[in-house]
Amino acid sequence: MSTAKSYNISKLTVWEAYQRVKANRGAAGIDEQSIAKFEQKLQRNLYKVWNRMSSGSYFPPPVRQVEIPKQSGGKRKLGIPTVADRVAQTVVKLLIEPGLDCLFHKDSYGYRPGKSAKQAVEITRRRCWNMSWVVEFDIKGAFDHIDHELLLKAVKHHIKDEWIILYIERWLKAPFETANGHRVPRESGTPQGGVVSPLLMNLFMHYVFDAWMQRTYPRCPFARYADDAVVHCRSEQQANEVMGAIKARLEECLLSMHPDKSKIVYCKDSNRKAIYPTTQFTFLGFTFRPREAWGNNGRRFTSFLPAASDEALKKMRQQTRCWNIQRQTPASLLDLSKQYNATLRGWWNYYGTFYKTVMRKVFNHFDLKLQRWARQKYKPLAGHKRRSVDWLNRMKKACPSLFVHWQVYGNDVRLGNGSRMS
């Protein structure tokens, strides 16, 4: 006779979890089973997940460890669970997220339904106009260093379902498996790449920072996106005090402030005359710094504004180069639009939200690639830069909807030397 305790898990919840995993796509885990392979025996695979979770006998397999380069140098370790484990994690996320999310602070923006990075940038922009000082900080290896004991204390405080706590503990302890098959035990952290990890990170940071900040410095508003945050202060003295207090609080919770990504910033503009060495910071891909602006009276002034960071612009131009558009001569302009316009639109929808003019660098670079493509494809244009510019201008007028920036900027094509033809 089986002594395993039965847990009431709906098959419909498992099905919904699978639909979300499929929509999010993603790579295979250590079993090398892709979503397509998982679907070949879909009913059997989903039943196996449901049956094991319901009986308490579900043990997550090791997480495949993948290292990707960071923009700032070094490598970030991602953990990729198997497809079946992503389904299991999504089952738990579907059940606990509604109850946890309503607990979180309104200015926690990362990995939350109805919240976005753009909202965090927008509220930060407005607060920089009202408060002159910013404490920017980043947590060093936050996902890797979350203390399991502290996290489980928070989990058990809010979640009473025994089986959910059981599986969260097992996911936290599941080892990494490296490319050479070596298994690395995990005593802290939650894998960056796991389905339930961002929710656990937000729960942990709610107590480590958000709720603590609201109690300790209620007049210093903040915006946090996962492990990246900015806090607004009214004076340099207050900013120094807040910076020191946050550093101590993180250490108390067994985390550490990133020394190279944390600083105090003066939000300098036309009305702020103090001298301070640091007058810019980068948050969620946008660099906030003094920039030229135009008032309602038509006069120019300096405002403290966000725009796509140099690093983000560089990354977008690098992506454009990787497409090797000039070599795709068998393709038509319509084919190129179908292939790349969705990506260009995504860039515009995010980075074009604030200080739109800086995105010209990216789109002019793309147009130069189209000119090179045209000179390779059409013999009358070969070797003639100005003719290719004329050709692109005609295309913009005839088919402005092919590329998002043709609609935004209109007939503004650059020559390879940077001069403009309109």
N, C-alpha and C positions, 0 to 999 in steps of 0.2 A: 504493500500500500504506500502510495506517495505521500511524503510529508511536506512537499513543497507548497508554500503558500500561494494562493491564486490572487492575482491582482486584476482589477476590473479595467481593462484597456479596450476601448472600442476599435473594432476592425475598420470602421469608417475613418477614425482618426489616423490610423496607419496608412490608409489609402490617400487621405488628404496630405499627409506628410510626404508620401512618395511623389505626389503631383508637384509639390513645392521643390523637392530635390531635383526632379526632372527639369523643371523650369529654370532652376539655377545652374544646371549643367555641372561642370566641374570635372576634374580628372579622376582617374581610378586610384584606389588605395593600394595597400600592400598585396591584395589578392589579384591586382591587375584586371579587375572586373569593371568595365565601363558601364555607363547607364544602358547602352544598347545591349550589352551582354546580359545585364541584370533583367532586362525586359524579355529576353528569350524564354525565361522561366519565371515570369513575373508573379503569377499567382502563388507558385511554390515559394518563391523568395520572400514575398510579403507575409505569407502565412508563417514562415519560419521566424521572421522578426516578431510578429504578433505573439506567436506561441511561446517563444523564449522570454519575451518581456513579460507576458502574463504570468508565467510560472516562476519568475524570479531567477531563471537560469541564463539570462542574457549576460554574456561577458564580452565587452567590446574588444576587437582585435587591436594590435598595435597600430599606431598612426604613422603613415609614411612621412618621413621628414624630407622636406625640400628646402634648399637654400636659394634665396633670390637676392640680388644685389640691392643695397639701399642707395638712395640718391645721395646721401651724405657720406657714403663709403661704408665698407664692411658688408656683412650679409645678414639678412633677416631669415630666421628659421620658421617655415610654415609647416603645419601639420595637416595632412590630407587623410581623413578617415575613409574607410571603404564606403561604397554606395549604401550598403545595408546599414552600416553604422550611422550614416548621415540621415537615413530614414528614421532610425531609432531616436537619434538626438532631436530630430524635428518633431517627433511625437511629443517628447517632453517639452520642447519649446512652445508648441501650440497650446499646451495645457497650462504652463506656468507664466507665460509672457503677459497675458492680460492682467493678472493679479499683481505682478511685479512692476509693470510699466507705469501703472497709476501711482505707484509709490515714488517714482523717480522725480528729480528736480526738473522744473520747466526749462532750465538752461543746460540740461544734458542732451546733446543732439546726436550722438553717435549710435548707429545701429538700432534706432527706435522707430516704430511705426508713426508716420505723420511728422517725423523730424528729419532735417537734412543739413548737410554741411553749408549750403547756401543760406539757410536761416541763421546758422551760427555766425557766418561772415556778416550778414546784414545787421544783426543785433550788435555785433562788435563794432561795426562801422559807426552806428549811431551813438554808442557809448563813448567812443573815442572823441566824438565832438563835444560831449558833455563833461568828460573827466580827462585830465591832462596826462595821467600816468598809467602805464600798463605793466603788469607782471606777466611775462610769458614763461610758461614752463612746460617741460616734457618729462615724462617718467621713463627712466632708463630700463628698457626690456620689461615693460609692464606685464605683458601677457605671460612672459616666462617666469616672473618672480612673485606672482600672486600667492600669498601664503594659504595653503589648503585649510589649515585649522581655522583661521579667521574667516575665510570664505564659507566654509561649511557651517560655522556659527550663524552667519547671516542667512544661509539657505534654510537651516533648521528653524530659524525664527519665523520665517515667512511661509515655508512649505511644510505641510503636515502629512502629505502622502508618503508613506514609508518607502514605496517602490521607487518614487522619483528621487528621493534622497539617496537610496541604494545605488541607482544608476549614475547619478551625478558623481558620487564618490568613485565609482569604477572608471568613469571617463577621466576624472582627474588623475587617476593612477595609471591609466593605460600608457605603456611605454612608447617611445619613438622607435621607428626602425629606419636606419640610414640606408643609403643607396647600396652599400656593400653587405646589407643584411644584418648589421650589428644592432642589437636592441639596447636602447638607452633608458634606464628607469627614470621616472619623473617624480620628484619629491615636492615640487612647487610648480605653479603656473597652470595655465589652461591653454591648449594648443591654438595658436593663431591660425585659423582656417577651419576650426571645428564649428559646427552649426550652433551649439549652445554656448560656445565660449564668449561671444560678445555680450550676451545677456548676463552671464556670470561676471564678466568684467564690469558691466554697468552696476550690478548689485554691489560688488566689492567697492567700486569707486564712489558709490552713493554714500557709504558709511565712512570711507577713508577721507573723502574730500567734500562732496556736495553738502551733505548734512552738517558736517563739521564746519564748513565755510559759512553756511547760513547761521549757525550758532555763534561762531567766533567773530566773523566780520560781516554782519548783516548789511552794512552800507557799502560793501565792495562787491558789485555785481560781477559775475563771471560767465563765461561760455566754455563748456567742456565737450570735446569730441573724443571719446575713448580715453586715451592717455595724453592727449594734447589739450592745453587749456590756456586761457588768458583771463586775468583778473584786473579790474579797473580800480584805480586809486585816485585820491584827490591831491596828494602831495608826494614829493620824493621821499619824505620821512615815512609816510604811511606805506609806500611801496616797498621800502627796505624792510620795514617791520613785517609786512605780509609775506615777502619773499622768504625771510628767515623762518617765519612760523610754518609756512607750507613745507619747507625743507625738513623741519623737525617733525612735522606731522607724518610725512611720508616715511621717514626713517623709523618712527614709532610703529608704523604698520609694515615694516620690513621691505619698503620700497626706497628708491633713491632718485633724486632729481637729476636729470641729464645735465652735466656741467656745460656742454657746448650749445644746448638748445634752450637754455633758461636764462632770462635776463630782464632787466628793468628798462623800459622804453619811455621816452618823452614824446608825446603826440604833438609835435610842433606844427603850427600853422601861422597865419597872418596875425592872429591875436595873441599868440603865445611867444614871448620874447626871451625866455630863459635859455641859457646855454647848457646843453647836456650832450655827451658824446654819442649816445645811441638814440636815433630817431626813426627807427624802422624795425618791424618784425614780420615774420611770415607765419600765417595761420591757414591751414587747409588749402594750400596752393596759392594763396593770395598774399602779396607783400603790401603791408600797410606802411605808408610813408607820406611825407609832405608832397603834394602834387598840385599842379596848376588847375584852377577851376574858374568858372564864370558865374558871377552873381546875377540875380534877377535884374539888377540895374545895368547889366552889360559890362561890368568892370571885372578885370581879372584879380584873383586873389589866391592865396595858398591855403589849401585844405588838407586834412589828414585823411587819406583815402586808400582803399584796397584796389589792387589790380593784379592780374595774373603774374605770378612771380617769374623771374628770369629763368629759374630752374624748370618751371612748368612750360614756358615758351620754348626752351631748348628741347625739352622732351617731345613736344608736339612736332617741332621741326625735324628732329631725329626720326620720328615715326614716319613723317612724310618722305624722308629720304629712303627709308627702308622699303617703301612701296615700289621703288624703281619704276615710276610711272613712264619715264621716257623710253623704257624698253618694251612697253606694252602696245606696240604699234598695230597688232591685229585688232585691238579693241577699238570701239567707237567712243566718242565723247559721252554718249548715253551710258555705255558700259562702265566707264570710269565713274560716272555719277552714281550708278547703282552700287558700285563697289565701295566708294569712299565718302559719299555725302552724309551717310548716317553718322560716321565717325566725326566728320567736320561739324555736323549739327550738334552732336554731344559736346564737343569742345566749346562751341559757341554758347550753348544753353547754360553751361556752367561758368566758364571763364569770361564770357561776354556779358555776364550780369552786372559787373562793376568795371567802370573805367574802360569802356568798350574799345577805345582807340588802340590799346596795346595789342589787341588781337590782329591788327593789320599785319604785324610782322609774320604771323603764322600763315595767314591767308595769302599775303603777297608771295611768300615762299612757295606755297602750293601752286599759285598761278604761274610762277616761273617754271615749275616742273611741267605744267600743262603746255607752256610755250615750247619747252625742249621736246616734249612729246610730239607736238604739232610739227616741229622742224624735222623730226625723224620720220614722221608718218607721211607728210605731204611734200613732194619734191619741189614745188614752187616756193616753199618756205625755207628750204634747206639753206643754212648759212646766213639767213636774214632775220636778225632779231626784231627789227622794226616791223617787218611784215608779219611776224608771228604775234606781235602785240596788236596790230590791226586786226588780225584774224580773231584773236581772243576777244577784242572789243566787240566785234560783230557777233560772236557767239553769245556774249553777255546780253546784248540787246535783243537777239533773237530768242534765246532760251534762258532767261534770268533765273528760272526755278531749278536749273540743273544742280547748282551748288549753293549752299546756304549763304555764303558771303557775297555771292553775286546779287542776291536780293537785299542784303544788308548795306553793302557799300556801293553797289551800282557799278557804273562804268569807270573804274579806276584801276588801270593795269600798269604795272611797273616794268621798266626795262631791267635787264640784268645789272646795270650800273646803279640802280636805285632811283633814276629819274622817272618822272611820271608822264604818262600820256593819257589824256582824258578826251 
